[in-house]
Amino acid sequence: MKETTKAPARLPGRSLKDKFTIFNLPILWFAIFAVIAIYAMYTENLPAGMIGALLITMVLGELFGWFGNNLPIVRTFLGGGAIVAIFGSAYMVYSGLMPESTTAGITEFMTDGDFLNFYIAALITGSILGMESKILVKAGVRYALPLLAAVAGAVALAALVGLVLGFSVQEAVLVIAMPIMGGGMGAGAVPMSQVYSEMLGNEPGYYLSILVPALALGNVFAIILASVLNMIGNKYPSLTGNGQLIRNFHYEKKETTGYDLAKMGIGVLAAVSFYILGNLLGDFIPLHPYAIMIILVAALKVANVMPEIIVEGASQWYEFVARNWTNALLVGIGVAYTDLEAVLNALSIQYVLIVFAVVLGAVIGAGVVGKFMGFYPIEAAITAGLCMANMGGTGDVAVLSAARRMELMPFAQISSRLGGALILLLASIFIPFFI
């Protein structure tokens, strides 16, 4: 039969039950847990390390997520709980509402504690192994064309809008479009600032201060447009595969009949092992460890050499992580990776319009070319477009959360990692023409 069911790993819908429960708990009981966490935070009694950080991010994430998913305009047009979790927590840091000790603890949990990588490793491994192998074969190299189309659309529309608003092509393309499409901070803006420094002069920090606002604001628009694309898909079902990338592809989906704790343990082992293997091979292969990890897991899936117990375990662990920790991760992204001051400082009308043009151009390019390549336009626009225009791994989580399509994470990571490397290459080629 044709696959039309939405994956259980997506954020919860807004049923009557959802309105009166938070994190599947009666509101009263959730409030008790929230009071414990928030009291500990403001009295600076949160334990250092994973326990305190995970507790407060889960509580704040579910609170922000619940509000965002139940506020009509925010839910429909602004990304719902995903954007509220990110920018609500970022505002707490910016305004001083979050104690410095909590901010430091969450930041350490996200960076040194590797929670972001732990989360993404589970999603990559579980979502790829849980796929029908025919999907991976059928997508193949065709996915590169929507990626290139997204870059072309972003650059063209940014240059056009920039010229109309009085910006030079150099400013619109190099300062705004390239960093937005560059794969986030670590894989994009930071190495791009090095490239700019070597080819244009000035210190890398000078260029980083210019690139970061574009990156942050582009991430905001990517989340918003993800929510809009989800809404368009709901209104025009022919444009979307409801989380499936390839158009008119029929296959039987093996439904999960019950969750097995032992299998989930195997899923944890598989996810972290593939992540470590990607890092080990990254010392010899000039690709991002995520890209290597995707290639490895996909190759094993296509070769059909993985035991079924590992496939099931990885799939179940992925569903557990996506269902229970997505909002917590979004709070961590808001605290550790979102510079609200940089975003606010960049808010001139002209600058905002060019950033929007970049993200919209990526959506149009990826969606149109994706359709001709046999992909659903909505899914192609989200993965090859918006996941090129966001803040890398953190942005992928936020965009897919807002789009209600977390199962697209493997393709999102291809866009962020391989696409980011493509932008660095293009920046190196095009900079001499602007000198």
JOKAKA-V279418 format. One record per run of one state. SS is the DSSP state (@ for helix, = for strand, . for the rest). FROM is the first residue (numbers start at 1). LEN is the number of residues. If there is no record, write none. Layout:
ss: (SS:SS)
from: (FROM:FROM)
len: (LEN:LEN)
This chain:
ss: (.:=:.:@:.:=:.:=:@:.:@:.:@:.:@:.:@:.:@:.:@:.:@:.:@:.:@:.:@:.:=:.:=:.:@:.:@:.:@:.:@:.:@:.:=:.:@:.:@:.:@:.)
from: (1:2:3:16:20:21:23:25:27:43:50:71:72:78:81:96:100:111:115:130:133:165:169:181:185:201:204:236:237:240:246:247:250:251:261:283:289:304:308:337:340:346:349:373:375:376:377:387:392:404:406:435)
len: (1:1:13:4:1:2:2:2:16:7:21:1:6:3:15:4:11:4:15:3:32:4:12:4:16:3:32:1:3:6:1:3:1:10:22:6:15:4:29:3:6:3:24:2:1:1:10:5:12:2:29:1)
